[in-house]
Each structure stands twice: as C-alpha cells, then as structure tokens.
C-alpha cells in the first residue's frame, strides 16, 4: 500500500493533447516559409516552364496555347543557331572560367601572406564584383573598340595592327570572356582565401620541418586542403557560364550576338527567341535544355570529385 501510494504521488501528469500535437508540428512551421517561397518562386516557374515548352505560345497572345508535344525541342535541335550558341557558350565558358579560377587562386595565395594593406586589397578585389554588369560591359566595349580602343592602341605600340574585336569569332569571345574574368576573379579569390585560412597551420609547419619549399607546400598542402572549395567554385562558375547573358547582350547591343552569331550564348539565344521573335514556347524549351545541361555538368563535376577522393582514400 505504501509503495502504491508513493508511486501515485510522484507520477507526472500527462500533457494535454493539443500541447503535444503543437510540439510535434511546431518544427515544420519554422521551415514552412522557406518551402512556401521555394514552391512559389522556384518550383512552380520550373514546372510551368516545362508545360509551356510543350505548347506553341506567342508573345502577342500568351493565353492562346497550341499543343505541340516535343515539337519545340525537335525544331530547336534542328536549328543551326542553337548549336552555334551551345558551342559559343562552351568556348566562352572555358575562356572565362579557367583563367579566372587560376588568377583567383594566385591572388588568394598572395594575400594569404603578411602584406601591407591587406585589408585594402581584399576590399578592392570586391569592387569589380560590386560594379554593375551594364556599366562594366559598356566600358569594356569602348576599350575593345577597333578605331579608338585602348587595347588596340597598346597593341599598336608593339607593331600589331588594329583588331576588330566585335566582328571576329575568337576575338569577340575573348573580349566577352575578359569582362567575365574581370568581374569574378576577386570574388573567387576571397572564397579561396577563406578556404586557405581554414587549413591548419600545423600542416605547413610539418611540411617546412621536412624541408618542403613554398611551391611544394602549395601543391601538397594548400591545394589538397582547398579541394572542396575549388569544386564549389568550379560548379558555380560552370552554372554562371551556362547562364551568361548580360555581357554578350551589352557588348554590342545585339540579341543575335554579332553579325554571324559569333558570340551568342544560350541565354542570349533564348532571349532572342522569346522577346525578339516572340516564340515563348521555343524560349521555354531552351530554358529547360539549359537546366538539364547544368544538371549534367554539375553531376559530372561531382562524379569526378567523388572518384578522385575515393582513389586518394584507397592509397
């Protein structure tokens, strides 16, 4: 009897049903705003764009939709200008991404050492990123001018004739890539610098005690420690290169990307189809092709990184 009475005395009262239900549901209410915004501004436009890509939709009357199935995609893959834009996107992406990341890595390695005015240099490296893409492109368009451009003037000093940067295929792509490199190198350099500062200093001390030079420390300590950061910048730069739009549009002010489409990217080609020729269905198909292309490129980067990490882990 005494044990039963004491057990009843110390028993904890049961919580109300509503309170227990609220404790079970409340965590979801904290994340609900994010998923609501994502569904409204991320998922719904993606699904609706896929729906539009299966119809014939004209900008003059977007409410009138005619079912085409995969007709927009068939017409897209049969258009030679699509393949030209795809090739230009790949070429400009390589010309802008590779030098950009290499220069960013070199600048980050330089700023990782004790220098005078490091804070000023780090701040100054973000100025191109903060500059408007329209202002930067218009300035570079003047610098790459054929008759009065600064670059042709400098080349003329060493005996090189004037180059028509806007008409040539390779020259125009180099000019557009230069704008991208100028805008994004400092941004990536600061990301690399943050990654370098997270590498333990004990690794450098151990390498120095083993007699490793600065170059060996960079290749055997810094680069392996920066592998996740490098993968992140490669993926982000790949996505940005695939979606490149503002620089080629404002470089000459033409939706066609030059007289012979020599620097028209996929983003510019989509804009031309949708707002130049008023084919919204075709533009939606291009948008989905770009989306799938980005998924493939990101997947390939992730697969290569995973295989390399497994190979090194097995050593």
C-alpha positions as a Markdown table, in Angstrom:
| # | Residue | x | y | z |
|---|---|---|---|---|
| 1 | Unk | 0.0 | 0.0 | 0.0 |
| 2 | Unk | 2.8 | 2.4 | 0.8 |
| 3 | Unk | 4.6 | 1.7 | -2.4 |
| 4 | Unk | 1.5 | 2.2 | -4.5 |
| 5 | Unk | 0.7 | 5.5 | -2.8 |
| 6 | Unk | 4.2 | 6.9 | -3.3 |
| 7 | Unk | 4.1 | 5.8 | -6.9 |
| 8 | Unk | 0.9 | 7.7 | -7.4 |
| 9 | Unk | 2.3 | 10.7 | -5.6 |
| 10 | Unk | 5.4 | 11.0 | -7.9 |
| 11 | Unk | 3.6 | 10.2 | -11.2 |
| 12 | Unk | 3.9 | 13.1 | -13.8 |
| 13 | Unk | 0.7 | 14.5 | -15.1 |
| 14 | Unk | 0.0 | 13.8 | -18.7 |
| 15 | Unk | 0.3 | 16.8 | -21.1 |
| 16 | Unk | -2.7 | 18.0 | -22.9 |
| 17 | Unk | -3.2 | 16.6 | -26.3 |
| 18 | Unk | -3.1 | 20.0 | -28.0 |
| 19 | Unk | 0.3 | 20.8 | -26.5 |
| 20 | Unk | 1.8 | 17.5 | -27.5 |
| 21 | Unk | 0.4 | 18.0 | -31.0 |
| 22 | Unk | 1.9 | 21.5 | -31.2 |
| 23 | Unk | 5.3 | 20.2 | -30.1 |
| 24 | Unk | 5.2 | 17.7 | -32.9 |
| 25 | Unk | 4.1 | 20.2 | -35.6 |
| 26 | Unk | 5.9 | 23.4 | -34.5 |
| 27 | Unk | 9.3 | 22.5 | -36.1 |
| 28 | Unk | 7.6 | 22.3 | -39.5 |
| 29 | Unk | 6.1 | 25.8 | -39.1 |
| 30 | Unk | 9.6 | 27.2 | -38.8 |
| 31 | Unk | 10.7 | 25.8 | -42.1 |
| 32 | Unk | 7.3 | 26.4 | -43.8 |
| 33 | Unk | 8.1 | 29.9 | -45.0 |
| 34 | Unk | 11.2 | 28.7 | -46.9 |
| 35 | Unk | 9.3 | 25.9 | -48.7 |
| 36 | Unk | 6.4 | 28.2 | -49.4 |
| 37 | Unk | 8.6 | 30.7 | -51.1 |
| 38 | Unk | 10.6 | 28.0 | -52.9 |
| 39 | Unk | 7.4 | 26.4 | -54.2 |
| 40 | Unk | 6.0 | 29.8 | -55.4 |
| 41 | Unk | 9.2 | 31.3 | -56.9 |
| 42 | Unk | 11.3 | 28.2 | -57.7 |
| 43 | Unk | 9.3 | 25.0 | -58.2 |
| 44 | Unk | 6.2 | 26.5 | -59.8 |
| 45 | Unk | 8.1 | 28.5 | -62.5 |
| 46 | Unk | 10.2 | 25.4 | -63.3 |
| 47 | Unk | 7.1 | 23.2 | -63.8 |
| 48 | Unk | 5.2 | 25.9 | -65.7 |
| 49 | Unk | 8.1 | 26.5 | -68.0 |
| 50 | Unk | 8.2 | 22.8 | -68.8 |
| 51 | Unk | 4.4 | 23.0 | -69.5 |
| 52 | Unk | 4.9 | 26.0 | -71.8 |
| 53 | Unk | 7.7 | 24.3 | -73.7 |
| 54 | Unk | 5.2 | 21.7 | -74.9 |
| 55 | Unk | 3.0 | 24.3 | -76.5 |
| 56 | Unk | 3.1 | 26.9 | -79.2 |
| 57 | Unk | 2.9 | 30.2 | -77.4 |
| 58 | Unk | 3.4 | 33.6 | -78.9 |
| 59 | Unk | 4.2 | 36.7 | -77.0 |
| 60 | Unk | 1.4 | 38.7 | -78.8 |
| 61 | Unk | -1.2 | 36.3 | -77.3 |
| 62 | Unk | 0.3 | 34.3 | -74.5 |
| 63 | Unk | -3.1 | 32.9 | -73.4 |
| 64 | Unk | -3.6 | 31.0 | -76.7 |
| 65 | Unk | -1.7 | 27.8 | -76.3 |
| 66 | Unk | -1.5 | 25.1 | -79.0 |
| 67 | Unk | -0.2 | 21.6 | -78.1 |
| 68 | Unk | 3.0 | 20.7 | -79.8 |
| 69 | Unk | 4.4 | 18.0 | -77.6 |
| 70 | Unk | 8.1 | 17.7 | -78.3 |
| 71 | Unk | 7.8 | 19.9 | -81.4 |
| 72 | Unk | 9.7 | 22.8 | -79.9 |
| 73 | Unk | 12.6 | 20.6 | -78.9 |
| 74 | Unk | 12.7 | 19.0 | -82.3 |
| 75 | Unk | 12.8 | 22.4 | -84.0 |
| 76 | Unk | 15.4 | 23.5 | -81.5 |
| 77 | Unk | 17.8 | 20.7 | -82.2 |
| 78 | Unk | 17.3 | 21.2 | -85.9 |
| 79 | Unk | 18.3 | 24.9 | -85.7 |
| 80 | Unk | 21.9 | 25.5 | -86.6 |
| 81 | Unk | 21.9 | 28.7 | -84.5 |
| 82 | Unk | 21.2 | 26.6 | -81.4 |
| 83 | Unk | 24.3 | 24.6 | -81.9 |
| 84 | Unk | 26.3 | 27.7 | -82.6 |
| 85 | Unk | 25.0 | 29.2 | -79.3 |
| 86 | Unk | 25.9 | 26.0 | -77.5 |
| 87 | Unk | 29.4 | 26.0 | -78.9 |
| 88 | Unk | 29.9 | 29.6 | -78.1 |
| 89 | Unk | 28.6 | 29.0 | -74.5 |
| 90 | Unk | 31.2 | 26.2 | -74.1 |
| 91 | Unk | 34.0 | 28.3 | -75.6 |
| 92 | Unk | 33.3 | 31.4 | -73.6 |
| 93 | Unk | 32.9 | 29.3 | -70.5 |
| 94 | Unk | 36.3 | 27.8 | -70.9 |
| 95 | Unk | 38.0 | 31.1 | -71.8 |
| 96 | Unk | 36.5 | 32.8 | -68.8 |
| 97 | Unk | 36.4 | 30.1 | -66.1 |
| 98 | Unk | 39.9 | 28.6 | -66.4 |
| 99 | Unk | 41.9 | 31.9 | -66.3 |
| 100 | Unk | 39.5 | 33.3 | -63.7 |
| 101 | Unk | 40.0 | 30.5 | -61.2 |
| 102 | Unk | 43.8 | 30.3 | -61.8 |
| 103 | Unk | 44.2 | 34.0 | -61.2 |
| 104 | Unk | 41.9 | 33.9 | -58.2 |
| 105 | Unk | 44.0 | 31.1 | -56.7 |
| 106 | Unk | 47.2 | 33.0 | -57.3 |
| 107 | Unk | 45.8 | 36.2 | -55.7 |
| 108 | Unk | 44.4 | 34.3 | -52.7 |
| 109 | Unk | 47.8 | 32.7 | -52.2 |
| 110 | Unk | 49.5 | 36.1 | -52.3 |
| 111 | Unk | 47.0 | 37.7 | -49.9 |
| 112 | Unk | 47.4 | 34.8 | -47.5 |
| 113 | Unk | 50.8 | 36.1 | -46.6 |
| 114 | Unk | 51.5 | 39.1 | -44.5 |
| 115 | Unk | 51.4 | 42.1 | -46.7 |
| 116 | Unk | 51.0 | 45.8 | -46.1 |
| 117 | Unk | 47.5 | 47.0 | -46.8 |
| 118 | Unk | 45.9 | 43.5 | -46.9 |
| 119 | Unk | 42.6 | 44.8 | -45.8 |
| 120 | Unk | 42.5 | 47.5 | -48.5 |
| 121 | Unk | 43.5 | 44.9 | -51.2 |
| 122 | Unk | 40.8 | 42.5 | -50.0 |
| 123 | Unk | 38.2 | 45.2 | -50.2 |
| 124 | Unk | 39.4 | 46.4 | -53.6 |
| 125 | Unk | 39.1 | 43.0 | -55.0 |
| 126 | Unk | 35.4 | 43.0 | -54.5 |
| 127 | Unk | 34.9 | 46.3 | -56.4 |
| 128 | Unk | 34.6 | 44.6 | -59.8 |
| 129 | Unk | 32.0 | 42.2 | -58.4 |
| 130 | Unk | 30.0 | 45.1 | -57.0 |
| 131 | Unk | 30.1 | 47.0 | -60.3 |
| 132 | Unk | 27.0 | 46.9 | -62.4 |
| 133 | Unk | 27.3 | 44.4 | -65.3 |
| 134 | Unk | 25.9 | 47.1 | -67.6 |
| 135 | Unk | 28.5 | 49.7 | -66.6 |
| 136 | Unk | 31.4 | 47.2 | -66.8 |
| 137 | Unk | 30.3 | 45.9 | -70.2 |
| 138 | Unk | 29.9 | 49.3 | -71.7 |
| 139 | Unk | 33.3 | 50.4 | -70.5 |
| 140 | Unk | 35.0 | 47.3 | -71.9 |
| 141 | Unk | 33.1 | 47.7 | -75.2 |
| 142 | Unk | 34.9 | 51.1 | -75.5 |
| 143 | Unk | 38.2 | 49.6 | -74.5 |
| 144 | Unk | 37.9 | 47.0 | -77.2 |
| 145 | Unk | 36.9 | 49.5 | -79.9 |
| 146 | Unk | 38.5 | 48.9 | -83.3 |
| 147 | Unk | 39.5 | 52.5 | -84.1 |
| 148 | Unk | 39.9 | 54.3 | -80.7 |
| 149 | Unk | 40.0 | 51.4 | -78.2 |
| 150 | Unk | 42.8 | 51.3 | -75.6 |
| 151 | Unk | 43.7 | 47.7 | -76.3 |
| 152 | Unk | 44.3 | 48.3 | -80.0 |
| 153 | Unk | 46.3 | 51.4 | -79.1 |
| 154 | Unk | 48.6 | 49.4 | -76.8 |
| 155 | Unk | 48.9 | 46.6 | -79.4 |
| 156 | Unk | 49.8 | 49.3 | -82.0 |
| 157 | Unk | 52.8 | 50.4 | -79.8 |
| 158 | Unk | 54.3 | 46.9 | -80.4 |
| 159 | Unk | 53.6 | 46.8 | -84.1 |
| 160 | Unk | 50.3 | 44.8 | -84.0 |
| 161 | Unk | 47.6 | 46.2 | -86.4 |
| 162 | Unk | 44.1 | 47.1 | -85.1 |
| 163 | Unk | 41.9 | 44.1 | -84.3 |
| 164 | Unk | 38.2 | 44.1 | -84.9 |
| 165 | Unk | 37.2 | 42.6 | -81.5 |
| 166 | Unk | 33.5 | 42.6 | -82.2 |
| 167 | Unk | 33.4 | 41.0 | -85.7 |
| 168 | Unk | 35.9 | 38.1 | -85.3 |
| 169 | Unk | 34.7 | 34.9 | -83.7 |
| 170 | Unk | 37.6 | 34.2 | -81.4 |
| 171 | Unk | 38.4 | 37.9 | -80.7 |
| 172 | Unk | 34.8 | 38.7 | -79.7 |
| 173 | Unk | 34.7 | 35.6 | -77.4 |
| 174 | Unk | 38.0 | 36.6 | -75.8 |
| 175 | Unk | 36.6 | 40.2 | -75.3 |
| 176 | Unk | 33.4 | 38.9 | -73.6 |
| 177 | Unk | 35.4 | 36.4 | -71.5 |
| 178 | Unk | 37.7 | 39.2 | -70.4 |
| 179 | Unk | 34.7 | 41.1 | -68.9 |
| 180 | Unk | 33.6 | 38.0 | -67.0 |
| 181 | Unk | 37.2 | 37.4 | -65.7 |
| 182 | Unk | 37.5 | 41.0 | -64.6 |
| 183 | Unk | 34.2 | 40.8 | -62.7 |
| 184 | Unk | 34.5 | 37.5 | -60.9 |
| 185 | Unk | 38.2 | 36.9 | -60.2 |
| 186 | Unk | 38.2 | 39.0 | -57.0 |
| 187 | Unk | 35.1 | 37.3 | -55.7 |
| 188 | Unk | 36.6 | 33.8 | -56.2 |
| 189 | Unk | 39.9 | 34.9 | -54.7 |
| 190 | Unk | 38.2 | 35.8 | -51.5 |
| 191 | Unk | 36.5 | 32.4 | -51.4 |
| 192 | Unk | 39.9 | 30.7 | -51.9 |
| 193 | Unk | 41.4 | 33.0 | -49.2 |
| 194 | Unk | 38.8 | 31.9 | -46.7 |
| 195 | Unk | 39.5 | 28.3 | -47.6 |
| 196 | Unk | 43.2 | 28.8 | -47.2 |
| 197 | Unk | 42.8 | 30.3 | -43.7 |
| 198 | Unk | 40.8 | 27.3 | -42.6 |
| 199 | Unk | 43.8 | 25.0 | -43.3 |
| 200 | Unk | 45.6 | 24.1 | -40.0 |
| 201 | Unk | 48.9 | 25.9 | -39.7 |
| 202 | Unk | 50.4 | 22.7 | -38.2 |
| 203 | Unk | 50.4 | 21.1 | -41.7 |
| 204 | Unk | 52.6 | 23.9 | -43.0 |
| 205 | Unk | 54.9 | 23.7 | -40.0 |
| 206 | Unk | 55.3 | 20.0 | -40.5 |
| 207 | Unk | 56.0 | 20.4 | -44.2 |
| 208 | Unk | 58.5 | 23.1 | -43.5 |
| 209 | Unk | 60.3 | 20.9 | -41.0 |
| 210 | Unk | 60.5 | 18.2 | -43.7 |
| 211 | Unk | 62.3 | 20.7 | -45.9 |
| 212 | Unk | 59.4 | 21.4 | -48.3 |
| 213 | Unk | 59.7 | 24.6 | -50.3 |
| 214 | Unk | 56.9 | 27.1 | -50.7 |
| 215 | Unk | 55.9 | 25.6 | -54.0 |
| 216 | Unk | 55.8 | 22.1 | -52.6 |
| 217 | Unk | 53.7 | 23.4 | -49.6 |
| 218 | Unk | 51.3 | 24.9 | -52.1 |
| 219 | Unk | 50.9 | 21.8 | -54.2 |
| 220 | Unk | 50.9 | 19.2 | -51.4 |
| 221 | Unk | 49.2 | 21.1 | -48.6 |
| 222 | Unk | 47.2 | 24.1 | -49.9 |
| 223 | Unk | 45.7 | 22.5 | -53.0 |
| 224 | Unk | 44.5 | 19.3 | -51.2 |
| 225 | Unk | 43.0 | 21.4 | -48.4 |
| 226 | Unk | 41.2 | 23.6 | -51.0 |
| 227 | Unk | 39.7 | 20.7 | -52.9 |
| 228 | Unk | 36.1 | 21.2 | -51.6 |
| 229 | Unk | 36.4 | 25.0 | -52.2 |
| 230 | Unk | 37.8 | 24.5 | -55.7 |
| 231 | Unk | 34.9 | 22.1 | -56.5 |
| 232 | Unk | 32.4 | 24.7 | -55.3 |
| 233 | Unk | 33.9 | 27.5 | -57.4 |
| 234 | Unk | 34.1 | 25.2 | -60.5 |
| 235 | Unk | 30.4 | 24.3 | -60.1 |
| 236 | Unk | 29.3 | 27.9 | -59.5 |
| 237 | Unk | 31.4 | 29.2 | -62.4 |
| 238 | Unk | 30.0 | 26.5 | -64.7 |
| 239 | Unk | 26.5 | 27.4 | -63.9 |
| 240 | Unk | 27.3 | 31.1 | -64.4 |
| 241 | Unk | 29.0 | 30.4 | -67.8 |
| 242 | Unk | 25.9 | 28.4 | -68.9 |
| 243 | Unk | 23.6 | 31.3 | -68.0 |
| 244 | Unk | 25.8 | 34.1 | -69.4 |
| 245 | Unk | 23.6 | 36.8 | -70.7 |
| 246 | Unk | 24.3 | 40.4 | -69.8 |
| 247 | Unk | 27.9 | 40.7 | -71.1 |
| 248 | Unk | 27.3 | 39.4 | -74.6 |
| 249 | Unk | 24.0 | 41.3 | -74.9 |
| 250 | Unk | 25.5 | 44.7 | -73.9 |
| 251 | Unk | 28.9 | 44.2 | -75.6 |
| 252 | Unk | 27.5 | 45.3 | -79.0 |
| 253 | Unk | 23.8 | 45.8 | -78.1 |
| 254 | Unk | 22.6 | 43.0 | -80.3 |
| 255 | Unk | 20.4 | 40.0 | -79.5 |
| 256 | Unk | 22.0 | 37.9 | -82.2 |
| 257 | Unk | 25.5 | 38.1 | -80.6 |
| 258 | Unk | 27.2 | 39.7 | -83.6 |
| 259 | Unk | 26.6 | 39.7 | -87.3 |
| 260 | Unk | 27.2 | 35.9 | -87.7 |
| 261 | Unk | 26.2 | 35.0 | -84.1 |
| 262 | Unk | 29.8 | 34.6 | -83.3 |
| 263 | Unk | 29.4 | 35.2 | -79.5 |
| 264 | Unk | 25.7 | 34.5 | -79.0 |
| 265 | Unk | 25.3 | 32.3 | -75.9 |
| 266 | Unk | 22.4 | 30.1 | -74.9 |
| 267 | Unk | 21.0 | 32.8 | -72.6 |
| 268 | Unk | 21.1 | 35.3 | -75.5 |
| 269 | Unk | 19.6 | 32.8 | -77.9 |
| 270 | Unk | 16.7 | 32.2 | -75.5 |
| 271 | Unk | 16.1 | 35.9 | -75.2 |
| 272 | Unk | 16.2 | 36.3 | -79.0 |
| 273 | Unk | 13.6 | 33.6 | -79.5 |
| 274 | Unk | 11.3 | 34.8 | -76.7 |
| 275 | Unk | 11.5 | 38.6 | -77.0 |
| 276 | Unk | 12.9 | 39.0 | -80.4 |
| 277 | Unk | 10.8 | 36.5 | -82.4 |
| 278 | Unk | 8.0 | 36.3 | -79.8 |
| 279 | Unk | 8.2 | 32.4 | -79.6 |
| 280 | Unk | 7.7 | 31.9 | -75.9 |
| 281 | Unk | 7.3 | 28.1 | -76.3 |
| 282 | Unk | 10.6 | 27.8 | -78.0 |
| 283 | Unk | 12.2 | 30.0 | -75.4 |
| 284 | Unk | 10.8 | 27.8 | -72.6 |
| 285 | Unk | 12.3 | 24.7 | -74.4 |
| 286 | Unk | 15.7 | 26.5 | -74.5 |
| 287 | Unk | 15.4 | 27.2 | -70.8 |
| 288 | Unk | 14.8 | 23.6 | -70.0 |
| 289 | Unk | 17.6 | 22.5 | -72.2 |
| 290 | Unk | 19.9 | 24.8 | -70.2 |
| 291 | Unk | 18.6 | 23.5 | -66.9 |
| 292 | Unk | 19.3 | 19.9 | -68.0 |
| 293 | Unk | 22.7 | 20.9 | -69.3 |
| 294 | Unk | 23.6 | 22.4 | -65.9 |
| 295 | Unk | 22.4 | 19.3 | -64.1 |
| 296 | Unk | 24.7 | 17.2 | -66.4 |
| 297 | Unk | 27.7 | 19.4 | -65.9 |
| 298 | Unk | 27.3 | 19.6 | -62.1 |
| 299 | Unk | 26.8 | 15.8 | -62.0 |
| 300 | Unk | 30.0 | 15.2 | -64.0 |
| 301 | Unk | 31.9 | 17.5 | -61.7 |
| 302 | Unk | 30.6 | 15.8 | -58.6 |
| 303 | Unk | 31.3 | 12.3 | -60.0 |
| 304 | Unk | 34.9 | 13.3 | -60.9 |
| 305 | Unk | 35.5 | 14.7 | -57.4 |
| 306 | Unk | 34.0 | 11.6 | -55.7 |
| 307 | Unk | 36.1 | 9.2 | -57.8 |
| 308 | Unk | 39.2 | 11.2 | -57.0 |
| 309 | Unk | 38.5 | 11.3 | -53.3 |
| 310 | Unk | 37.9 | 7.6 | -53.3 |
| 311 | Unk | 41.1 | 6.9 | -55.1 |
| 312 | Unk | 43.1 | 9.0 | -52.6 |
| 313 | Unk | 41.3 | 7.4 | -49.7 |
| 314 | Unk | 42.4 | 4.0 | -51.0 |
| 315 | Unk | 46.0 | 4.8 | -51.1 |
